[in-house]
Amino acid sequence: MCGIVGYVGNRKSSEILLNGLSRLEYRGYDSAGIATMERNKIACIKTKGKVKSLIDLEKENSLNGAIGIAHTRWATHGKPSTENSHPHLDNSKKFAVVHNGIIENYKELKSFLQKNGYTFYSQTDTEIIPNLIAYYYKKMTPRFLEAVQLACNDLIGSFAIAVLSTYEPNKIIAVRKDSPLVIGKSNFETYICSDVLGILAYTKDFYILNDYEYAEISKDEIKFFNKTLQPIEKEIKSIEWDFSTAEKNGYDDFMLKEIYEQPISIRETIGSKLPIDAPSNLDEITFTRKYLSSLNKIFIIGCGTAMHAGLVAKAMFENLCNIPVEVDIASEFRYRNPIINEKTLAIFISQSGETADTIAALKLAKSKGAKTLAICNVIESTITREADYTIYTHAGPEIAVASTKAYTSQLILLAIIAIHFAEVLKSTDTETLNTFKNDILSISNKVSEILENIDILKEFAQDNCNIEHAFFIGRRMDYLVSLEGSLKLKEITYIHSEGYAAGELKHGPIALIENGINVITIITDQELMDKTLSNVHEVISRGARIFAITNLNFPHNDFDYFLNIPKTNELLSPILSVIPLQLISYYIAKEKGLDVDKPRNLAKSVTVE
Ligand code: F6R
C-alpha cells in the first residue's frame, strides 16, 4: 500500500530517493519521509502531505549522504501526521526503518519494549521495529544483520522493511514477508524498492526478494541470506518494461493515457496467442483433456475490477467449455470455507499481483488441493510466485488507481484461455471458435473507433458533473459491465452510483428513481433488447434522465444522450462498452477538478487486509 525506496551508491541519495517516491506516490499519499546517513549520523525529515512537500522540506535541509531510505505512507495505524510518517527511529537514533505492511502483534511487542524502558512517539505499528532491533543489538548481538533478523522473527503480520544503522553506516538491510520488495542493481549502485516502477529509471536489473530473505547491501556488494542467515545465491532478472510507458507521454493524467493505450495493450495481451487457422498458443499452461474434463468447477477470484472481469469470464467459460464457474470476492472466499478439491481449478485475477485478500484466497485454494492459475499484470509479483501457473496480461504498467487497461486485457486473456480450454475439450465447434477468435483479433480497432468519438461523453460529463446519484443498468453482459461502470464512477468522481441488473430494478431500487436521476443503460444484447428497453421506459416515466450506450437499432427519441458503439460477439461486448463508461467517469472527475489518478482514500494495490 505504501512505497519504499532505498539507495546505496556514490551520489546524493536524497535526489534518487525523492524521484523514486514521486513515481511511487500513487501507492500511498498521506505523508512521506526520508533518512540518509550523514557523517555516521542519521538525518531524518518527514512531513504530512504529498511527496512535493517533502521535496520542499529537503531543499531547506539539504541531505547529502550517499546512502538512504525513504517512504510514502497510506495510513493504517495512526492518522496521517508527521510523527506517524516513516522513517521511524529507535530511541537512541541508531536505527531507522521504513516499513510497508501491518504488524499484527505490535501491541504485545510495544508493551514488552515499554517494560524494557523504550518510549514511543507515534501511534504506528512500525515504530516497534527500530526499537526491537535496538533491543536485540544491545542485548544479544553486535551485528546489524543479526539484530534485524532477531527482530523480524518476532514480527507477526506482513512487512517489507529497509533499515539503516549508524553501527554499520555503509549498509542497508532489507527483508520482506508477504509484502513486495525488489533490489535493483546498476554499476556501483544499488536501489531498493517496493515496486520496480520506482527505480525503473535507474535500472532494469532486479533481484526479487522472497519471504524472509535478507539483503545486506553495501556500495561494493549485495549479500543475500535466508531466514536463518545462511548465505544464498539469487538470480538477477531483467524487466523489459520501457520506462517511458510509465510516464504520462503528453496526457494530462495517467488514467487518460491508460484508457487511450487500450488498443495497444489489448494487442500486447493477444500477442501470438491466436494464430490464424491454428489452435491457440498458450505455452504457460499444459492442461490435458483428461484434466479439464475431470473438473467439476472453476472458481474465479479477485477483488474490485479484477472480480468484475471474473464475472464476464464466467460466461465465457460456461458458454465455450461447459464447465460450471463460480466467481467470488477474495475477501469473502477466504473466510467462507468454499467447497474445493482436486477437481477444482481456481483462477486468480489481479493487476498488481499483490492484493492481500487475493493472495490469501490463493493459498487457501492451494491448500485444499485445487490447481491454481494466476492472471496477472505485474511480472514476478507475489501471486505469480504462489500460483501453480501464471499467464501475464502484458498490459504494461498501470499507474492510475482506477483500473482501466488492466480490465480489458484481463477480459481478452480470459477469452483466449476459454478458447484454449474449449479446443482441448472439444466442447465448442471449430467454426464458432474461429469466429470468436476473429472477433478478438478485430476488437482493438473497434476500441480505437470508440476513443475517436467522445464528444457526447464530454457533453454528458459537463452537463452532469454535479449529480449526486447515478444508476448503471443492463442485462447479462451489459449488467456485468454496469457493475464496472458504476465502480469507476464512485471511485474517481465520489458520486454515489449503483450497478443493477435492469430486470431487478422493480424489486426495490426503482423507489429511488425520481425527476432528474441519471440512468446510464448499456444495451448490446439483441435477444434481451426489448426487455431492457421496457425497463428503461419504466424509469423514464418516473423522471430519469437516460444515457443509452448501444450497438443495436431502436427508437431513442426520448433519451437524453445516446452513443452508438461497434458490434462484436456478445461475450466480448464489455470490452467495448466499458470504454465510454471509463471516459464518462474520467471527464466528470475532471469537470469537478478532482485528482483522477489518486482518488481519496484509495491506493493502487491493497497489500493489507
Ligand atoms: C478499481 C480498482 C480496484 C482493483 C482491486 C484489485 O478501479 O482498481 O478495484 O481492481 O483493488 O486489485 P488487483 O487487480 O491489483 O488485485
Boltz pocket constraint, residues with backbone or C-beta under 6 A from the ligand:
constraints:
  - pocket:
      binder: B
      contacts: [[A, 302], [A, 303], [A, 304], [A, 305], [A, 306], [A, 307], [A, 349], [A, 350], [A, 351], [A, 352], [A, 353], [A, 354], [A, 355], [A, 358], [A, 401], [A, 402], [A, 403], [A, 404], [A, 487], [A, 488], [A, 491], [A, 603], [A, 604], [A, 605], [A, 606]]
      max_distance: 6.0
